[in-house]
Amino acid sequence: SGYDPQDPYTDRDPRFYGTILYNGASYRGREIETFLPGGKDSPAGNEPWNTSPTGYYLRKFLNENISLEDWNSMGTSPWRYIRYAEILLNYAEAQNEAVGPDQSVHDAINEIRNRAGMPNLPAGLSKEQMRERIRNERRVELAYEEHRYFDVRRWMIAEDVENQMARGMSVTKNGDGSFTYAVKEALTGKTFSAKHYWFPIPIEEINAS
């Protein structure tokens, strides 16, 4: 992909820019500043208690045309319980597990990717390779839409992914105005064990016995 860890926000998946606010992102007339020292959106800003431990903020779901000072225009927004991209992802996953990565699976995933401005998946993927592609596509396309929590449990991979370090980005502003980026741990104490795949026995049932 040409990813550069010291220029991490260039030439990314377009959905990244529509989902995340990051250091240097343009938002409401200024650039987001998560850098230290002195960044307005960093722990050194005006509200250190309210800043993100990851160095990122959520952009998805926000209507940037609404003034934050006009409470009368805030209104309400309907919650989308299901959208077409999820239908395509559900189909692709089921079809791949049933018969393998046939053309219909490629078509479903490519329709989602093309809509976002991403290229088609490569041809010749195996069933296992397509499974990983579909899972990653769900992670990107459905970010913050309340799917990932259940997906990793449904796939029985939570013991792997939920026990990994919750990562963030540490951004340092250098004297010449350039930035240095380093991955950091953003959350401690994450644990998941096999018993967490199941809900606990309700206290009412314990009392009844």
Secondary structure by P-SEA (a helix, b strand, c coil): cccccccccccccaaaaacccccccccccbbbbccccccccccccccccccccccccccccccccccccccccbbbbbbccccaaaaaaaaaaaaaacccccaaaaaaaaaaaaaaccccccccccaaaaaaaaaaaaaacccccccaaaaaaaaccccccccccbbbbbbbbccccbbbbbbbbcccccccccccccccccaaaaaac
